[in-house]
Amino acid sequence: MPARPPSAPKPSSIQVPDSTPTTRQAFLSVKDAAEYLGLSPHTLYVWRHRRNGPPSFRMGSRGRVMYRIEALDVWIREQEQADSRSNTTLSPLGAAPQKRSDYATGA
């Protein structure tokens, strides 16, 4: 019996490497952005409603909410810089102790 050639993978199972920006998808849906950030889609919807969280926009005639991957990466870096645990210049552990004022005596 002749050997059969290996079957080609189904189109849905083809994995495109995302190691370079040129092959990476530029925009993510709410579901995909939530997965990318490790959050729930509901959290992103709430943040969008409150006008905080990563920048998003509506795309297309149906107005789907989308996120740019590069904007998500910038937003993540901003969050890291705003956190005193990641940014040593903001850490209160390196600051000199502050003297409390005594409100009871008015001093």
HELIX and SHEET records of a PDB file:
HELIX    1   1 PRO A   11  SER A   13  5                                   3    
HELIX    2   2 VAL A   30  LEU A   37  1                                   8    
HELIX    3   3 PRO A   41  HIS A   49  1                                   9    
HELIX    4   4 ILE A   69  ALA A   82  1                                  14    
HELIX    5   5 THR A   88  LEU A   90  5                                   3    
HELIX    6   6 PRO A   92  GLY A   94  5                                   3    
SHEET    1   A 3 PHE A  27  SER A  29  0                                        
SHEET    2   A 3 ARG A  64  ARG A  68 -1                                        
SHEET    3   A 3 PHE A  57  MET A  59 -1                                        
END                                                                             
